[in-house]
Amino acid sequence: MNGRTVLQHFPAGGPRGSWPAEEYAHARRLEGLPAEVVMDLATDTFLVIVRSGEGAVDATA
């Protein structure tokens, strides 16, 4: 276990770059989740995550 829950993933090659991921993370923060965007270099995707111990809920992507 890596101590995070992935809420959603977005392709890094999209024309808007990380914006869709940032917008999704912002919406989750408005709901009270401490969501953040990280880059997964192995899969070339932006991941919206919640680190465990920071209000994480049982969510699936």
C-alpha positions as CSV (number, residue, x, y, z in Angstrom):
1,M,0.0,0.0,0.0
2,N,1.4,3.4,-0.9
3,G,-0.8,5.5,1.4
4,R,-3.0,7.1,-1.2
5,T,-6.4,6.7,-2.8
6,V,-6.6,7.5,-6.5
7,L,-9.9,9.3,-7.2
8,Q,-9.5,9.8,-10.9
9,H,-6.9,9.8,-13.7
10,F,-6.4,12.0,-16.7
11,P,-4.1,11.6,-19.8
12,A,-1.1,13.9,-19.7
13,G,-1.2,14.3,-23.5
14,G,-4.5,16.0,-23.6
15,P,-4.7,19.5,-25.2
16,R,-5.5,21.1,-21.9
17,G,-2.6,19.5,-20.0
18,S,-3.3,19.2,-16.3
19,W,-6.3,21.5,-16.2
20,P,-9.0,18.8,-16.2
21,A,-7.2,17.1,-13.3
22,E,-6.8,20.4,-11.4
23,E,-10.5,21.2,-12.0
24,Y,-11.5,17.8,-10.7
25,A,-9.3,18.1,-7.6
26,H,-10.7,21.6,-6.9
27,A,-14.2,20.3,-7.0
28,R,-13.2,17.5,-4.5
29,R,-11.6,20.1,-2.2
30,L,-14.9,22.0,-2.2
31,E,-16.5,18.8,-1.0
32,G,-14.0,18.6,1.8
33,L,-11.5,16.1,0.5
34,P,-7.8,17.1,0.6
35,A,-7.4,16.2,-3.1
36,E,-4.2,16.9,-5.0
37,V,-2.8,16.3,-8.5
38,V,0.3,14.2,-9.0
39,M,2.0,13.1,-12.2
40,D,2.5,9.4,-12.8
41,L,5.5,9.3,-15.2
42,A,5.3,5.5,-15.7
43,T,1.8,5.8,-17.3
44,D,2.0,9.5,-18.5
45,T,-1.1,10.4,-16.5
46,F,-2.2,13.0,-14.0
47,L,-3.7,11.4,-10.9
48,V,-6.1,13.1,-8.5
49,I,-5.3,11.5,-5.1
50,V,-6.1,11.8,-1.4
51,R,-3.3,10.7,0.9
52,S,-4.3,8.2,3.6
53,G,-4.8,9.8,7.0
54,E,-6.0,13.1,5.5
55,G,-9.7,12.5,5.3
56,A,-9.5,9.7,2.7
57,V,-12.7,7.9,1.9
58,D,-13.3,4.6,0.1
59,A,-13.4,5.9,-3.5
60,T,-12.6,4.2,-6.7
61,A,-11.6,5.7,-10.0
